[in-house]
Amino acid sequence: MSESAKCPQCGAGIEPNTVNCKYCGEPLSQQQIAQPQAAYNQQQQTGGINPNWPIKDKTTAGLLAILLGDFGIHKFYLGKTGLGILYLLLSWSLIPAVIGVIEGISYLSSDDYNFQVKHKVRLS
């Protein structure tokens, strides 16, 4: 949903093709109704993949997970800094290494579309 696609009364997000806000009942103008519909149409045209997502390589992420998964390097690469730090903090236990190998195999075996949507990245 775009930032401007909000109810002027309560600030709740507006769903496409709604006439009244589902939370407060405020009637919406035709312009307010058209904005979320346009955003929805753009998302459908791109297959649900946001063109603003960063470009990453699935093979690189998979290999980083298998080889350096103990340190969470693959999480940092995919932009998930919080999980990367968690992997670093738990690296002494070798649990992140096992999870990293499993995630690496999962990354490499997943199809491109699912990888992009799940990790919010675009493939190069």
C-alpha positions as CSV (number, residue, x, y, z in Angstrom):
1,M,0.0,0.0,0.0
2,S,1.3,3.5,-0.8
3,E,1.8,6.0,2.0
4,S,-1.0,8.2,0.6
5,A,-3.5,5.3,0.6
6,K,-4.8,5.9,4.1
7,C,-8.1,6.9,5.5
8,P,-8.2,10.7,6.2
9,Q,-10.2,10.1,9.4
10,C,-8.4,7.3,11.2
11,G,-5.2,6.7,9.2
12,A,-5.9,3.0,8.5
13,G,-4.8,1.6,5.2
14,I,-7.3,1.6,2.4
15,E,-7.9,-1.6,0.5
16,P,-8.5,-1.4,-3.3
17,N,-12.1,-0.8,-4.4
18,T,-13.5,0.1,-1.0
19,V,-16.0,2.9,-0.7
20,N,-15.9,3.4,3.1
21,C,-13.1,2.8,5.6
22,K,-13.5,-0.6,7.1
23,Y,-12.5,0.7,10.6
24,C,-14.2,4.0,11.0
25,G,-16.7,4.0,8.2
26,E,-15.5,7.3,6.7
27,P,-16.6,7.7,3.1
28,L,-13.7,7.9,0.6
29,S,-13.4,10.0,-2.4
30,Q,-12.8,8.6,-5.9
31,Q,-9.2,9.8,-5.8
32,Q,-8.6,8.0,-2.5
33,I,-10.1,4.8,-3.9
34,A,-8.0,5.0,-7.1
35,Q,-4.6,5.4,-5.4
36,P,-4.5,1.9,-3.7
37,Q,-6.0,0.3,-6.8
38,A,-3.1,1.8,-8.9
39,A,-0.5,0.5,-6.4
40,Y,-2.3,-3.0,-6.5
41,N,-2.2,-3.0,-10.3
42,Q,1.5,-2.2,-10.4
43,Q,2.2,-5.0,-7.9
44,Q,0.3,-7.4,-10.0
45,Q,2.2,-6.4,-13.2
46,T,5.6,-7.0,-11.5
47,G,4.5,-10.4,-10.1
48,G,4.7,-9.2,-6.5
49,I,8.3,-8.3,-6.8
50,N,9.1,-4.7,-5.8
51,P,11.5,-3.0,-8.2
52,N,13.0,-1.1,-5.2
53,W,14.3,-4.3,-3.5
54,P,18.1,-4.7,-3.6
55,I,19.6,-6.9,-6.2
56,K,21.3,-10.0,-4.8
57,D,22.5,-13.3,-6.1
58,K,20.9,-16.6,-5.0
59,T,24.0,-18.7,-5.5
60,T,26.2,-16.3,-3.5
61,A,23.7,-16.3,-0.6
62,G,23.6,-20.2,-0.7
63,L,27.3,-20.6,-0.7
64,L,27.8,-18.0,2.0
65,A,25.2,-19.9,4.1
66,I,27.0,-23.2,3.6
67,L,30.5,-22.0,4.1
68,L,30.1,-19.1,6.5
69,G,26.7,-19.8,8.0
70,D,28.2,-20.2,11.5
71,F,28.9,-16.4,11.5
72,G,25.6,-15.4,9.8
73,I,27.4,-13.8,6.8
74,H,24.5,-14.9,4.5
75,K,22.0,-13.0,6.7
76,F,24.1,-9.8,6.5
77,Y,24.3,-10.3,2.7
78,L,20.5,-10.6,2.4
79,G,20.0,-7.5,4.6
80,K,18.8,-9.3,7.7
81,T,21.2,-7.6,10.1
82,G,19.4,-8.6,13.3
83,L,19.5,-12.3,12.4
84,G,23.2,-11.9,11.4
85,I,24.0,-10.5,14.8
86,L,22.1,-13.4,16.5
87,Y,24.1,-15.9,14.4
88,L,27.3,-14.2,15.5
89,L,26.4,-14.3,19.1
90,L,25.5,-18.0,19.0
91,S,28.4,-19.0,16.7
92,W,30.3,-20.6,19.6
93,S,27.5,-23.3,19.9
94,L,27.8,-24.4,16.2
95,I,24.0,-24.4,16.0
96,P,24.1,-21.6,13.4
97,A,26.5,-23.6,11.3
98,V,24.0,-26.5,11.0
99,I,21.2,-24.1,10.3
100,G,23.4,-22.3,7.8
101,V,24.0,-25.5,5.8
102,I,20.3,-26.2,5.8
103,E,19.5,-22.7,4.7
104,G,22.1,-22.7,2.0
105,I,20.7,-25.9,0.5
106,S,17.2,-24.3,0.7
107,Y,18.4,-21.2,-1.0
108,L,20.1,-23.1,-3.8
109,S,17.2,-25.5,-4.4
110,S,14.3,-22.9,-4.2
111,D,13.0,-21.4,-7.5
112,D,13.9,-17.8,-8.3
113,Y,10.5,-16.3,-7.7
114,N,10.0,-17.8,-4.2
115,F,13.5,-16.8,-3.2
116,Q,12.9,-13.2,-4.3
117,V,9.6,-12.9,-2.6
118,K,10.7,-14.6,0.6
119,H,13.8,-12.5,1.1
120,K,12.6,-9.3,-0.6
121,V,15.4,-9.1,-3.1
122,R,15.7,-9.1,-6.9
123,L,17.9,-11.5,-8.7
124,S,20.7,-10.1,-10.9
